[in-house]
Amino acid sequence: MRRRIAICVAASTMSLSLAACGALGVTGDSSSASPTKGNDVTVGLLLPEKANTRYDRFDYPIIKRKVASLTHGKGRVEYANAAADAAKQARQMRQMVEDKVDVILLDAVDSHAIAGEVKKAKDAGIPVIAYDRLAEGPIDAYISFDNELVGEVQGRSLLEAIGSGAASKIVMMNGSPTDPNAKQFKEGALSELSGKVTIARSYDTKDWKPENAQANMAEAIALLGKGNIAGVYSANDGMAAGVIKALKAAGVTDLPPVTGQDAELDAVQRILTGEQYMSVYKSYPQEAEAAAQMAVARVQGRDIEFDSLARDKVNSPTNKDIPAQLLSVVALKKSNIKDTVIADGIYKVSDICTPKYKSACAAAGLE
């Protein structure tokens, strides 16, 4: 899917400057903007769903703040969330084109279905940057995390927890089939798991919904037996919650290792108590700020800055060699909660260590 040119490797935390990720010599100051567009920039932001709390909690407010910062308070963000409805997102994008926004950051509900709207935006002279998910059509750039690496990290972590061997049966709870990221997560995970464990059941989970994952897991338990599942690959934290509910409902008291992704608050708490083995922490501030900087640079004709922010290349089913920035990730476990989500300001200790989790927090040194 991708040709990597330069990937910034994370340090102990993910709070890295863009300069550290290859944008050396580039500043976010918009005072020297080219005549292409001044600081009165309007960025259209289309986010895909609300089941994952990250979009309203992190992505939108961070992008909004960064656009304002880059444009001395003159730029603005026009925001719409599609609530997992591809047709609704198409309408939202058409409205943004009619409103003549200057650039669109698009996190697609359905990467294939939105391609026609991407072309309409392009025909209207509005650049489209695919954000977090690689949309089809003539996009100008793509920014996301290294999605195959996410799956590799999840797969390696699951093997670390259960060991390898054909006798070890696992269930794979993959993401939505309409999300290209889900395919990449799965490919990365399979590169680690295939041949080392038995993948007894595998599901592509409609719309990433926890209730769908719960139903799928209940089916897997009925088919395999509650004592015959050594581990569960869950592509994200919301589905991990559904998986764990199904296991508990089946009477499983000694839960098998369950993976996740997104470092959601309740997942961090489950990791502390041992209900969930791990998550994948992705620095949303880093991704969102870089996306805002990329969008503003593109509109203002800052080609050198834009190119420095998109040094990788990716391919979609419709386009090749798309300029991209692919960010690295961290396996989040009980041992590094303090060094990741707390150090980066995603959560405070008080957010995590509510009365229910006081003893687990004390045991993990979070006080």
N, C-alpha and C positions, 0 to 999 in steps of 0.2 A: 504494500500500500504506500510505503513512503521511502524516500531516499534521505537519510540523515546527513546533514552537512555539519551542523554544530548543535549539540544539545548541552544546555547548562546543567551541570550535575549539582544536586542539592548538597548543602552542608548539613550540620546537625539540625538546623531548622531550615524552613523554606523561606525565611525573610531575606531574600536576596534582592539587590538592586538590579535594575535592568542593565546597568553597565556591566554587572558581573555576568550577565547572560549574553554578552556579545554586542551590546549597544555602546561600545566604548567611544568616548568623544562626543556623544549625543546628549543633548539636554532636553528637558521637557518644556523649556521656555518658548512661548509662542510669540515673543515680541518681534522676532525676525521673520514672521510668516510671509510666504510668497504672495504675489497678487492673486493667486488662484482663489483664495478665500481668506478672509480675516479671522478675527476671533469670534465672530457671531455665528458659530458653528451649531447646527442642529444634528445630533446623532440619534438615529432611530435604533431602539434596542428591542429586539423581539426574543423573548425567552419562552421556553417550551411548556413548562408545567409547574404545578404547585405542590405535588406530592413530595418532592424533594425540597426541603426548606431552604437550601442554599441560595436559590435564585432571588427570592425577596429579601433574605437576611443578609446576603453578602454581595452577589453579583451586581444587582441594580444599584444599591446605594454606593458601592465602591466606584463603579463606572461613572455615576453621576458626580461624585466628588472629584474624581480625577479629571473629567472633562472640564468642570468649572475651574480647577486649578490650572490646567494647561491653557485655558483661554481667558485668564484673568477675570473669571466670573461672568464672561459674556456668552459662553457656550451653554447649551442645554441638552437634556436627554428627553426624547419622547419615547415613553416606555409602554409596552403591551405584553401581557402574558397570555398564551394560548390555552392554558389549562388542559394540555394534552389533546387538543382538537386541531388536526391538521387543516381542516377547512377554515376554521376560525383564524388560524395563523395566516393563511393565504389572504383572507380579507383584511387582516391587520396590516399585512405588508403592502397590499394594494393601496390602503388608506395612507400609509406613509409615503408612498410614491406620489399619490395625489397631493399630499401636504408638502411635497418637495423638500423633504429632509435632505441633508447634504451627504450623508453616508448611513448605511445600515449595518448594524451588528446583528447577525442572524444566528440564533441557536434553534435549529430546525426540529419541529415535532416529527416530521417525515422528510428525510433528506432527499428522497426521490420526488415526492409529490410537489415540493416547493420549487423545483428547478425552473418551471415556467415563470414563476413570479420573480425569480432571480434575474432571468433574462429580461423581463419587462423593466425591472429597476435599472439594469445595465443600459437598455435602450433609451431610458429616460436620463441617462448620464449620472446615475446615482451608484457609486461603488458599493459593493456588498462584501463584507468580511464575515466569513463563517466563524462563529464563536462556539467553542466547546464541542460542537458536532459538525462534521464535514458535510455541508450541503452540496448537492449537485447543481449544475449550471455554471455560468461564467462568473464565478466569485473572484474577487481581487486578491484575497489572502485568507489564511486560516490560522487561528490560534487555539491551542488546546494543550492538554497534557499528552504525554506519549502513551497512547492508549494500549498498545500491545505490551508496553512495559508494565502498565497497571495489571493486566492479566497475568503476566509473568510473576510479578510480585505476589499476587494472590495465590497462584498455583504453587510457588515455592514455599510460601508460608503454610499452606495446607499440608504439603508433604513434610515440612518440618514438624508439624503437629502430630501427624499420624504415621509417618514413615512410608516406605514404598513397599509394594508387593501386590501381586494379582489378587490376593485374598482380601485386600482392602477395597471395599465397595464404597463409592462416593456418588452423590447426587449433584448434578450441575444445574444451578438455577441462574440461567443467563438472562440478559436484559431484553428489551423490546426488539422485535425483528425489524421495526421501522427505524431504529436508531443505528447508524453506522458504527458508532462507538461500541455498541454491544457486540457487534461482530468482531471488532478488534480485541476487546477484552477477552472474548471467548478464544480467539486464535492464540493470544498470548498465554492464556491459562492452559490450553491444550498442548502448547509447545513444552510445558513443564510436566503436565500430568499424564499425557499419552504414553502408554507402555509401562508406567510406573505404578498405576492403580487401575482398578476396574471401574469404569464409568458406567454404573448400573442404570441410571436414568438421567436424561438431559432434557431440559425444558427451555424454550424461549418464552419469556413472560410478557404477556400483552401489557403495554403501557407502563412497564416497570412497577405495577401496582402491588403493594404488599399483600392484599387479599388474594390476588391471583397467584402469587408465590406460595401463599399459605395453602391454597387449594391444590396446587401442583405437588407440594410437599406431602400433603395428606395422601394423595394418590400414590406417591412413591413409597411412603411408609406402608400402605396397604399392600402394595405389590412385593416389596422387599422384606418386610418385617422390621419392627422398630429396633430390634437388636442387631440388625445386619447392615447398618449404615455407619461407616467409619468416619465420615466427614461430609460436609456440604460446601461446595463452591457456590457462594452467593455473590452475584456481580455488584450489588450495592447494599447499603445498610437498611434501606426501607424493606427490601425483600428479605434480608436476613431476619428482620423482626417477624415477618410472616412465617418464615421457615421455623424459627424458634417457637412461635405460637403453635404451629402444627405438631412439632415434636412434643411439646408439653401436653397438648391435648391428647396425644396418643399414649401418654403415660411414661414418656422417657424422662428419667430423673437425672441420669448421667449424660448430659448433652454432648454430642460429638462436636469437634471443632467446626465452626462456621465462619466463613470469611465475609468481608463486606467492602464498602468503598464509600467515601464522602466524609468520614469522620463526623457524622451527625451526633448531636449531643447525647441522645439516648443510646446510640451505639457505643460512644465512649464510656458511658455508664455500664453498659452490658459487658464491655471488655474488662472493666474494673472488677465486676462480680464473677467473671469467668463464663458468662452465658454465650458471649461471642468471642471468638479467638482473636480476630484482628479486623482492622479496616485499612483502607488506603487513604492516606492524607494527601490532599492536593491543595496547594496554597492558592485559594481563590483570590486573595488580595493580589497576588503576583499576576495571575491570569487576567483578572479584571482590569488592573492598572495598565498592563501591557496592551490589552485590547483597546482601551481608551486612547492610549498614546498612538497606537497604530491607526485608529480611525481618524484622529485629528491630523496626524502627519499626512495621511492619504489625501484628505480634503484640502489641506493647506499647501499641497504640492511639495512637501518636504521629502523628496525622493530618496535622498541619502539616509535620512533617519528611518523612513519606512523600510528601505532595503535592509538596514542594520537590524531592524526588529523582526524581519522575516527571512532569515538566512537558511532555513530548512526548506525542503521541497516535499510535497505530497501529491498523490494522484487520487482523483475521484473517478467514478465510472464515466464521467463526461469530460473531464479536463485533466491534463497532465502538467506536472511541474508547477503546481500552485505554490506561490511563496507562503511560507509557514513559520510559526514559532511553536516548537514542541517543548513543553516543560516537563521536568522530572517529578517523581513522586516518592513518598516515604511509606513503608509499612508501619502502620500505627498499632502498637501493642501496649500492654500495661506498663512496660518498662520505659517507654519514651513519650508518654502523654505530656509530661512536664516540658520536654524539650521540643515539642511540636506545636500542638494546638494551644497550649498555654503560653509558650514563649512567643508565638506569633500573634497573640492577642485575639485568637478566634473565640476562646472561652476563658473566663476567669475560674479560679479554683472554686469560688462560691457557686458558679453556675453548675459545675459538675458535682460538687460535694454537698448536695442537699441532704437533709437528715437521713433519708433512706440509704444513702451511700457513704455515710460518715465512716463506718468501720472499714469498708473497702478502700476508701481514700487513705485512711490512716495506714493501712497495710501496704499501700503503694507509695507512701511518702508524700501524699498530696494533702497538706494541711495548711 
